[in-house]
Amino acid sequence: MRCPFCGNVDTQVKDSRPAEDHVAIRRRRFCPACGGRFTTYERVQLRDLVVIKSSGKREDFDRDKLERSIRISMQKRPVDPERIDQMISGIVRRLESMGETDIQSPAIGEIVMEALARIDTVAYVRFASVYKNFQAADDFEDFVHELRPPVTKDD
């Protein structure tokens, strides 16, 4: 593993243990060249996924990009970081088990929105605002209105 500080390719593993979600191995590494310490994660990858964007452009699936977008929507929300990690791992497993290596980006967005809706409605609305490209406050209002259950006369 290449050292992120000095570029040395001869780094040493000092400690390995399962990550909190038990679907990854966390490795603490040391670079003898510069003395730097860093952490890597090793995960099972069932297949190489390719995302087909709305424009038709193809790009390799990037778990880190998915994680960043989810964590942005979850900022300052009362959700345990371990629960977020589990959700991300579940989304990736679901994508990998779809049986296809080429996945349309809207399919990924829908799967993420389903997962967020089960965990935190505010994060769900935040993600949807970017995913659905809200342009005005009315877009938010319409979307949130759809989330609310219909009012009955007994209320």
N, C-alpha and C positions, 0 to 999 in steps of 0.2 A: 504494500500500500504506500503510495507516494505521500510524503509529508506535505501538508498544506502550507507550512511556513517556509521551508527551504527547498522543497522539491526532491529531497533525497528519497530514493526508492527502497532503501533498506531500513524499514521501521520495524519495531518489535512490539508484539502483543504482550501487555503486562497483566491484563485481567480480562476474562470472558465470563459473561453470565447472561441468562435470559433477560430480555427487556420486560417491562412491566406487563405487557399484553401477551407475553409468551409466544409471539409469532415472529420474533426477531432475536438475534443474538447481539448483545451490546459488547463491544470490545474497546478497552482502553489501550491506547498505543503510545509508544515513546519513540522519538527520533534521536538516535545516538549522535547524529551530525550536529544538530542545533539545540538539542535538549527539549524540544517542544513536545507537548502532550496533547492528544486529541482523541476523540471518540468516534468509532464507526459502528454502523448497524448492518447486520447481514440478515436479509429476508429471503424467503422462498419466493421464486417467481415462476409461476406455472407456464406462462407463455409471454412472448414479446407482443405487446399490444400497440396498435397504430391508431391514432385518433384522426378521423376525417372531419375537418372543420367545415363550417357552413359554406365557406368559399370554395370547398373542394380540395384545399391544401391538406396534405398528409404530414403528420409529425408523430414521432415516437411518444407513447404515453409517458408522462412524467409524474410519478407519485408525489414528488416534492412540490410541484406546481399545484396539484390537487390539494395537498395539505396546506399550502400557503393560503389558497383561496378560502378554504374552510376555516382556518384559524382567524383570518381577517373577519369573517362573518361572526365568529364566536368571541371576538374581543370584548372584554369586560362583562361577559355573561357568566352566571354562576354554574358553570359546567366543569366538572373535574377534568383536567387535562388527559388523564388516563382514559376516560370515557370518549374523549375526542379521538385519541389514538385508536381505540377499539372500533369506533365508527369508520375511520379512514381505512383501517385494515379490512373491515367488512365490505366496504365499497369496492376496494381493489379485488378482494376475493370474488365478489359478485361479478365484476367485469371480466375477470380471468375465467370464470366458470360459465360464461355465456356461450362458449363454444366457438366464438369468432375471434380472429385476431384484429380485424378492422372494426372499429366502433365509431359510430357517428357521435359527434360532440353533443348534440341535443340529448342523446340517450344517457350520456354521462351526467349532464346537468339535471335530468329528471331523477336519476338515481340519487344524486347528492341532495336534491331538494326533498325527496322522500325521507332520507335519513335525518336531515336537519329538522324536518317537520315533527318527527317523533321525539327529538331531543329538546329543541328550543325554538319557539315560534318567532322570536325576535331575530335570531340568526337566520332562520328560514326566510324571513322577509328581506333581510339584508342581502342574502345570497341571491334571492329572486330579483331584487332591484338591479343587480348587475347582469345576471343571466338573462332576464327578460328585457333588459335595456330600458328601464323606466326613464322617461324624458321629463315628466312633470309630476307635481304633487298629486294630481288626479290619478295617475297611474298607481301610486301607493294606495290611495284611498280605495280605488276599485279592487285592488288585490286584497287588501285587508278586509274589505267588505265580504269578499268571497270566503274568507277564513271563518267569519263569525257565523254561528248557527242562526237559522231563521228565528225571529221573534214570534212567539205565539201569543194569543190573546190572554192567556193566564199569567203572563209575565208582568 
